[in-house]
Amino acid sequence: MSKAYKRKAGDFEIRILPDGRVVMLAPDEAMMEVARAIEGQENHSEQTDEGNHDKSASADGTGG
Amino acid sequence: MQAEAHRQARQRAARMRELMRACRLCPRECGVDRVAGERGFCGLDARARCFREVLHFGEERELVPSHQVYFAGCNLWCECCTVAEWNESPCDMEPIAPEKLIELIRRRRAEGARTLNLLGGEPAVSVAGILEVLAALDCEVSVVWNSNMYYSRAVDEVLRGLVDVFLADVKCCARKCCEMLVGVGDYVETVRRNIALAAEHADVIVRVIVMPGHVDCCAGPTMRWVAEKMKGVKVSLRGDYVPPAESVYAPRSYLEHGEMEAVRRTAAEYGLNVVT
């Protein structure tokens, strides 16, 4: 198995979990914009497609 | 921030700079001359290096919107650190000039920041540079020290009157777990001493970082300690652990719903002052 990619300074990491959650590691402002956009999409899909959709995105922001 | 402490901040920074000549800022006591450019465990010379600043809404409710200012360099080594890449070679970064940082702090206040949230890495290893910034601030700011609390008594002394809230991250408790998860055996004694000292002069929120598989050995005993020795101090239960891509000691899974439920139940049983 290949080694996991090691983040470098300036990289952003977003994970999509099997249960549909989106996890962002120590997000900066640009990533939080993305989180808000995903949340907006989720809300929109909730309104237009009641029932079958993934859970809303969550962002992790704890530091070191 | 209290006016008298604010006036003394520059002298306090000079004191910390002296302490860095044979560095004793944290219990590692590396003894290197950081002022001369030598580097110890944290990898920093005498200058503070900010690598990110952001207006954040994910902190405890009473702190947000919070202007987070991240400083590179840390005195612990946690495999699960979400900003580890910034702490490995902190001196590779150009330091931000204090004037620039002050300009950013003013801008964030105008954007609605309620608090100035100093974190890392570990802010204590950059305390001299941080004090210089606080000394130069000409506006009323509520300062949050967002820390692993692993630092020497001298650091607590220079923060008195300057920090309004200590946000104390506590990840583990059992000695064996501390050695594995944060890389030091004297973690608990030091952190508990510093939380008690902080509570003498500021508001404290003990953040229990719940680690998967460490509820009984770490989160539980930490909550019991707060209930017995730090009665009334605020506690924040954080279940947002993110496993590292690779690890030897850090848990490789996310926290399970049942684990977090157990922690919440225990906190209620102890009658803790839980904030969200």
Interface residues (C-beta under 8 A of the other chain):
Chain A: K3 A4 Y5 K6 R7 K8 A9 D11 R15 L17 V23 L25 A26 P27 D28 E29 M32 S58 A59 D60 G61 T62 G63 G64
Chain B: F51 R52 V54 L55 H56 F57 G58 E59 Q68 Y70 C74 C78 C81 T82 V83 A84 E85 W86 N87 D92 M93 L119 G120 G121 E122 N146 N148 D169 I209 R238 D240 V242 A245 E246 Y254
